[in-house]
Amino acid sequence: MNILIAPDSFKESLEAIDVCHAIKSGFSEVFPNADYTLLPMADGGEGTSAVLSYVLNGRWKEVTVYDPLMRLITAKYLLLPDATAVIEIAEACGLHLLKLEERNPVITSSFGVGELIKDALHEGARRIIIGLGGSATNDAGVGMLTALGMALYDQQGEPLTQGGGQLACLQRIDNTAFNPNILNTVFEVACDVTNPLCGPLGASAIFGPQKGASPEQVEHLDKSLSHFATVCHQHGNEDYQDIAGAGAAGGLGYTLMTFCGAQLQSGFDTVAEAVGLSQHIANADLVITGEGKLDAQSSMGKVTGGISQRAQLSHTPVIAICGSVDGLKPAQTTQFDVVMPTIQKVDSIDNVLKGAYDNIETTAANIAAAIRLGQNIK
């Protein structure tokens, strides 16, 4: 029996590869001779690079870059053997890099993201997968552009300073020194955010407050992004501001499309394509997936929902092992052949999280025992 184990991480308790090992350990108690394929998964957010490193044998590269407030830090990205680089923007401009009182999207910059891209190009990357998520910035990726050689000037002919608040002053864009390797590189952006660049559902209005923006700053940032898009269009660029995902990561989605020719797609789809998920499913007799909490959002671009959809296409049975099941209607659980929560007893949340590995292992062993029982019943 060929068993594919392809879970997401269990947030706050286990990485995806640890979940794989727990499920395999439990199943092996009943089916020790089965062929197991461990394929940890992610949806383009935090942990995506680690998943691809495990599956595709990449190497990590550490780089000194500027953080959102232009302080030097060490960030890393992943280089794969096929000249692909995987960059999570949060490494360089993540909200987690700032203290609560330091959050201010009017001045925070994506400059460090450009430095990571520049280094990857220097390393010979010809395909760059970028995970958008967790940013502290609202500068439409202008910091990234300047790190890559783009020059942006205000009405007085002075270079713009860093931060989204400066975009309202933009008058002219000069791409003379823009890194020429950009045009010869394929950019794939893993993005689960569908917000446009501006407006009530735009980057500033929806994500600005959590990045520290006041209502007045949100209004100013929204107008600044709109002005930036207008100037970009005046300089002969296509207008991508209303495309779903343009508002991701404070407008980085828009700028990656506009200046890097990036394709925005579901984070899960990006990872699934990179690891050859469909072929793995086609080769399996059984697929086991899982996540910390299975709920109504699981079918909306998340790992478990995406795997179940692909498994159904190949008529492969799929089991979901999860920490808990929350708010699912019966029709929503039919996308899996079995849905099984792992919590073994009533306990504190801290103990449940600490015991995640053992709980998953026990649940997997019980599921395997039920399968064996079914095989033996005449």
ROSE-200161 format. One record per residue (C-alpha): residue in one letter; x, y, z. Coordinates in nm, 2 decimals, padded with zeros to 4 digits, always signed. Example, Ala and Ser with C-alpha at 12.3 -4.5 7.8 and 13.67 -1.06 7.14 Angstrom:
BEGIN
   residu        X        Y        Z
        A   +01.23   -00.45   +00.78
        S   +01.37   -00.11   +00.71
***
This chain:
BEGIN
   residu        X        Y        Z
        M   +00.00   +00.00   +00.00
        N   +00.14   +00.34   -00.10
        I   +00.05   +00.61   +00.15
        L   +00.11   +00.98   +00.08
        I   +00.13   +01.19   +00.40
        A   +00.09   +01.55   +00.31
        P   -00.02   +01.78   +00.60
        D   +00.01   +02.14   +00.68
        S   +00.18   +02.25   +01.00
        F   -00.02   +02.25   +01.32
        K   +00.00   +02.61   +01.42
        E   +00.17   +02.68   +01.76
        S   +00.26   +02.31   +01.80
        L   +00.43   +02.12   +01.52
        E   +00.59   +02.19   +01.18
        A   +00.45   +02.01   +00.88
        I   +00.75   +01.76   +00.87
        D   +00.69   +01.67   +01.24
        V   +00.32   +01.61   +01.16
        C   +00.44   +01.38   +00.88
        H   +00.66   +01.18   +01.12
        A   +00.38   +01.15   +01.38
        I   +00.13   +01.02   +01.13
        K   +00.38   +00.77   +00.98
        S   +00.48   +00.65   +01.33
        G   +00.12   +00.58   +01.42
        F   +00.03   +00.41   +01.09
        S   +00.35   +00.20   +01.10
        E   +00.23   +00.03   +01.42
        V   -00.04   -00.13   +01.21
        F   +00.11   -00.12   +00.86
        P   +00.48   -00.15   +00.90
        N   +00.54   -00.27   +00.55
        A   +00.35   +00.01   +00.37
        D   +00.54   +00.25   +00.14
        Y   +00.52   +00.59   +00.29
        T   +00.59   +00.92   +00.11
        L   +00.63   +01.22   +00.34
        L   +00.54   +01.55   +00.17
        P   +00.51   +01.83   +00.42
        M   +00.29   +02.11   +00.27
        A   +00.23   +02.49   +00.31
        D   +00.01   +02.75   +00.15
        G   +00.27   +03.01   +00.06
        G   +00.29   +03.17   +00.41
        E   +00.53   +03.13   +00.69
        G   +00.71   +02.80   +00.66
        T   +00.69   +02.76   +00.29
        S   +01.06   +02.78   +00.24
        A   +01.12   +02.52   +00.50
        V   +00.88   +02.28   +00.33
        L   +01.04   +02.33   -00.01
        S   +01.38   +02.29   +00.14
        Y   +01.29   +01.95   +00.28
        V   +01.11   +01.83   -00.04
        L   +01.35   +01.97   -00.30
        N   +01.69   +01.97   -00.12
        G   +01.76   +02.34   -00.13
        R   +02.03   +02.53   +00.06
        W   +01.98   +02.83   +00.28
        K   +02.16   +03.16   +00.21
        E   +02.19   +03.42   +00.48
        V   +02.22   +03.79   +00.38
        T   +02.26   +04.11   +00.57
        V   +01.97   +04.34   +00.47
        Y   +01.78   +04.64   +00.61
        D   +01.47   +04.57   +00.81
        P   +01.15   +04.78   +00.78
        L   +01.30   +05.07   +00.97
        M   +01.63   +05.05   +00.78
        R   +01.83   +04.87   +01.05
        L   +02.07   +04.60   +00.95
        I   +01.96   +04.24   +01.02
        T   +02.03   +03.89   +00.90
        A   +01.77   +03.74   +00.67
        K   +01.77   +03.41   +00.48
        Y   +01.62   +03.27   +00.16
        L   +01.62   +02.93   -00.01
        L   +01.81   +02.84   -00.32
        L   +01.70   +02.52   -00.51
        P   +01.91   +02.32   -00.74
        D   +01.71   +02.43   -01.05
        A   +01.82   +02.79   -01.02
        T   +01.50   +02.88   -00.83
        A   +01.51   +03.10   -00.52
        V   +01.23   +03.10   -00.26
        I   +01.19   +03.43   -00.07
        E   +00.95   +03.50   +00.21
        I   +00.92   +03.87   +00.23
        A   +00.86   +03.86   +00.61
        E   +01.23   +03.77   +00.65
        A   +01.32   +04.13   +00.55
        C   +01.01   +04.34   +00.61
        G   +00.80   +04.13   +00.85
        L   +00.57   +04.28   +01.12
        H   +00.74   +04.04   +01.37
        L   +01.06   +04.24   +01.32
        L   +00.91   +04.54   +01.49
        K   +00.80   +04.61   +01.85
        L   +00.44   +04.72   +01.88
        E   +00.53   +05.08   +01.93
        E   +00.76   +05.08   +01.62
        R   +00.48   +04.99   +01.38
        N   +00.42   +05.27   +01.14
        P   +00.35   +05.20   +00.77
        V   +00.40   +05.56   +00.68
        I   +00.78   +05.51   +00.71
        T   +00.84   +05.14   +00.70
        S   +01.02   +05.01   +00.39
        S   +01.04   +04.70   +00.18
        F   +01.41   +04.78   +00.09
        G   +01.53   +04.45   +00.24
        V   +01.31   +04.25   +00.01
        G   +01.49   +04.40   -00.29
        E   +01.82   +04.32   -00.13
        L   +01.72   +03.95   -00.10
        I   +01.61   +03.95   -00.47
        K   +01.93   +04.12   -00.58
        D   +02.14   +03.86   -00.39
        A   +01.93   +03.57   -00.54
        L   +01.99   +03.71   -00.89
        H   +02.36   +03.73   -00.82
        E   +02.35   +03.37   -00.72
        G   +02.22   +03.28   -01.06
        A   +01.85   +03.24   -00.98
        R   +01.63   +03.26   -01.29
        R   +01.30   +03.18   -01.12
        I   +01.20   +03.34   -00.79
        I   +00.91   +03.23   -00.59
        I   +00.80   +03.50   -00.35
        G   +00.58   +03.44   -00.05
        L   +00.37   +03.75   +00.04
        G   +00.25   +03.77   +00.39
        G   +00.32   +03.92   +00.73
        S   +00.46   +04.25   +00.60
        A   +00.50   +04.56   +00.81
        T   +00.50   +04.79   +00.51
        N   +00.26   +04.99   +00.30
        D   +00.51   +05.13   +00.05
        A   +00.38   +04.95   -00.27
        G   +00.72   +04.78   -00.29
        V   +00.90   +05.11   -00.37
        G   +01.17   +05.02   -00.11
        M   +01.22   +04.70   -00.30
        L   +01.24   +04.88   -00.63
        T   +01.51   +05.13   -00.51
        A   +01.72   +04.84   -00.37
        L   +01.71   +04.69   -00.73
        G   +01.82   +05.02   -00.89
        M   +01.50   +05.20   -00.97
        A   +01.51   +05.58   -00.90
        L   +01.20   +05.77   -00.79
        Y   +01.19   +06.15   -00.77
        D   +00.96   +06.41   -00.62
        Q   +00.85   +06.74   -00.77
        Q   +01.18   +06.90   -00.68
        G   +01.38   +06.63   -00.85
        E   +01.49   +06.49   -00.51
        P   +01.49   +06.11   -00.45
        L   +01.20   +05.98   -00.25
        T   +01.28   +05.88   +00.11
        Q   +01.16   +05.54   +00.24
        G   +00.80   +05.47   +00.34
        G   +00.45   +05.46   +00.19
        G   +00.38   +05.81   +00.31
        Q   +00.63   +05.95   +00.05
        L   +00.45   +05.81   -00.25
        A   +00.22   +06.11   -00.26
        C   +00.52   +06.32   -00.36
        L   +00.62   +06.10   -00.66
        Q   +00.67   +06.28   -00.98
        R   +00.91   +06.08   -01.20
        I   +01.04   +05.72   -01.23
        D   +01.38   +05.64   -01.38
        N   +01.45   +05.28   -01.46
        T   +01.79   +05.34   -01.62
        A   +01.98   +05.15   -01.35
        F   +01.71   +04.89   -01.27
        N   +01.87   +04.55   -01.24
        P   +01.87   +04.41   -01.60
        N   +01.84   +04.05   -01.47
        I   +01.48   +04.12   -01.36
        L   +01.36   +04.09   -01.72
        N   +01.52   +03.75   -01.76
        T   +01.38   +03.61   -01.44
        V   +01.04   +03.44   -01.39
        F   +00.86   +03.57   -01.08
        E   +00.59   +03.36   -00.92
        V   +00.41   +03.52   -00.63
        A   +00.24   +03.30   -00.37
        C   -00.05   +03.52   -00.26
        D   -00.38   +03.42   -00.08
        V   -00.49   +03.79   -00.04
        T   -00.74   +03.91   -00.31
        N   -00.75   +04.27   -00.22
        P   -00.70   +04.54   -00.48
        L   -00.43   +04.81   -00.43
        C   -00.67   +05.10   -00.32
        G   -01.01   +05.17   -00.20
        P   -01.23   +05.04   +00.09
        L   -01.09   +04.69   +00.03
        G   -00.74   +04.80   -00.05
        A   -00.40   +04.75   +00.12
        S   -00.42   +05.06   +00.34
        A   -00.78   +05.02   +00.45
        I   -00.78   +04.65   +00.53
        F   -00.42   +04.59   +00.65
        G   -00.30   +04.94   +00.75
        P   -00.44   +04.94   +01.10
        Q   -00.28   +04.62   +01.21
        K   +00.05   +04.77   +01.08
        G   +00.01   +05.07   +01.31
        A   -00.17   +05.32   +01.09
        S   -00.42   +05.56   +01.24
        P   -00.75   +05.64   +01.05
        E   -00.59   +05.96   +00.92
        Q   -00.28   +05.77   +00.81
        V   -00.49   +05.50   +00.64
        E   -00.65   +05.77   +00.43
        H   -00.32   +05.93   +00.34
        L   -00.16   +05.60   +00.25
        D   -00.45   +05.50   +00.03
        K   -00.42   +05.83   -00.16
        S   -00.05   +05.78   -00.18
        L   -00.08   +05.43   -00.34
        S   -00.34   +05.56   -00.58
        H   -00.11   +05.84   -00.69
        F   +00.18   +05.59   -00.72
        A   -00.03   +05.37   -00.95
        T   -00.13   +05.68   -01.16
        V   +00.23   +05.78   -01.21
        C   +00.33   +05.42   -01.30
        H   +00.06   +05.42   -01.56
        Q   +00.17   +05.76   -01.70
        H   +00.52   +05.61   -01.74
        G   +00.37   +05.34   -01.98
        N   +00.31   +05.06   -01.74
        E   -00.01   +04.85   -01.74
        D   -00.26   +04.93   -01.47
        Y   -00.28   +04.64   -01.23
        Q   -00.42   +04.82   -00.93
        D   -00.76   +04.65   -00.95
        I   -00.62   +04.30   -01.00
        A   -00.69   +04.06   -00.71
        G   -00.38   +04.05   -00.49
        A   -00.24   +04.39   -00.60
        G   -00.29   +04.51   -00.24
        A   -00.10   +04.21   -00.09
        A   +00.18   +04.30   +00.14
        G   +00.11   +04.67   +00.13
        G   +00.11   +04.69   -00.25
        L   +00.40   +04.46   -00.31
        G   +00.17   +04.25   -00.52
        Y   +00.10   +04.54   -00.75
        T   +00.47   +04.64   -00.80
        L   +00.58   +04.28   -00.86
        M   +00.33   +04.25   -01.14
        T   +00.41   +04.60   -01.28
        F   +00.79   +04.59   -01.28
        C   +00.88   +04.23   -01.25
        G   +00.62   +04.07   -01.47
        A   +00.51   +03.85   -01.18
        Q   +00.23   +03.60   -01.19
        L   +00.01   +03.60   -00.87
        Q   -00.14   +03.27   -00.78
        S   -00.27   +03.09   -00.48
        G   +00.00   +03.01   -00.23
        F   -00.11   +02.65   -00.21
        D   -00.11   +02.61   -00.58
        T   +00.24   +02.76   -00.60
        V   +00.37   +02.50   -00.35
        A   +00.17   +02.22   -00.50
        E   +00.32   +02.28   -00.84
        A   +00.67   +02.31   -00.70
        V   +00.66   +01.97   -00.52
        G   +00.47   +01.78   -00.79
        L   +00.17   +01.72   -00.56
        S   -00.07   +01.59   -00.83
        Q   +00.18   +01.32   -00.94
        H   +00.24   +01.21   -00.58
        I   -00.14   +01.18   -00.53
        A   -00.18   +00.98   -00.85
        N   +00.08   +00.73   -00.73
        A   -00.08   +00.69   -00.39
        D   -00.34   +00.44   -00.27
        L   -00.43   +00.66   +00.03
        V   -00.37   +01.03   +00.10
        I   -00.35   +01.16   +00.46
        T   -00.35   +01.54   +00.51
        G   -00.42   +01.76   +00.81
        E   -00.39   +02.09   +00.99
        G   -00.44   +02.23   +01.34
        K   -00.80   +02.33   +01.29
        L   -01.03   +02.22   +01.01
        D   -01.30   +02.48   +00.95
        A   -01.49   +02.65   +00.68
        Q   -01.18   +02.83   +00.56
        S   -01.00   +02.51   +00.49
        S   -01.15   +02.48   +00.15
        M   -01.05   +02.83   +00.06
        G   -00.70   +02.79   -00.07
        K   -00.57   +02.60   +00.23
        V   -00.36   +02.29   +00.23
        T   -00.63   +02.04   +00.34
        G   -00.89   +02.17   +00.10
        G   -00.65   +02.18   -00.19
        I   -00.53   +01.83   -00.14
        S   -00.88   +01.69   -00.11
        Q   -00.98   +01.85   -00.44
        R   -00.68   +01.70   -00.62
        A   -00.74   +01.36   -00.45
        Q   -01.10   +01.36   -00.58
        L   -00.98   +01.42   -00.93
        S   -00.77   +01.10   -00.92
        H   -01.04   +00.92   -00.72
        T   -00.78   +00.86   -00.43
        P   -00.93   +00.83   -00.08
        V   -00.82   +01.11   +00.15
        I   -00.82   +01.12   +00.53
        A   -00.79   +01.45   +00.73
        I   -00.63   +01.44   +01.07
        C   -00.67   +01.77   +01.26
        G   -00.63   +01.91   +01.60
        S   -01.00   +02.02   +01.61
        V   -01.30   +02.05   +01.38
        D   -01.49   +02.38   +01.40
        G   -01.81   +02.49   +01.24
        L   -01.81   +02.26   +00.94
        K   -02.14   +02.17   +00.78
        P   -02.20   +01.80   +00.68
        A   -02.16   +01.89   +00.31
        Q   -01.82   +02.04   +00.38
        T   -01.68   +01.73   +00.54
        T   -01.78   +01.51   +00.25
        Q   -01.47   +01.63   +00.06
        F   -01.28   +01.39   +00.29
        D   -01.34   +01.02   +00.33
        V   -01.26   +01.05   +00.70
        V   -01.22   +01.35   +00.92
        M   -01.06   +01.28   +01.26
        P   -00.97   +01.52   +01.54
        T   -00.67   +01.43   +01.75
        I   -00.74   +01.56   +02.10
        Q   -00.76   +01.26   +02.33
        K   -00.89   +01.41   +02.65
        V   -01.02   +01.74   +02.79
        D   -00.71   +01.94   +02.89
        S   -00.57   +02.29   +02.90
        I   -00.47   +02.45   +02.57
        D   -00.11   +02.45   +02.67
        N   -00.11   +02.08   +02.74
        V   -00.30   +02.01   +02.41
        L   -00.04   +02.20   +02.21
        K   +00.25   +02.03   +02.39
        G   +00.10   +01.69   +02.34
        A   +00.03   +01.74   +01.97
        Y   +00.28   +01.48   +01.84
        D   +00.16   +01.20   +02.07
        N   -00.21   +01.29   +02.00
        I   -00.15   +01.28   +01.62
        E   +00.05   +00.95   +01.65
        T   -00.23   +00.79   +01.86
        T   -00.50   +00.91   +01.62
        A   -00.31   +00.78   +01.32
        A   -00.27   +00.44   +01.48
        N   -00.64   +00.42   +01.56
        I   -00.73   +00.51   +01.20
        A   -00.49   +00.24   +01.07
        A   -00.64   -00.01   +01.31
        A   -00.99   +00.07   +01.18
        I   -00.87   +00.02   +00.82
        R   -00.72   -00.32   +00.92
        L   -01.04   -00.42   +01.09
        G   -01.24   -00.33   +00.78
        Q   -01.00   -00.54   +00.57
        N   -01.05   -00.84   +00.80
        I   -01.43   -00.83   +00.83
        K   -01.60   -01.07   +00.59
***
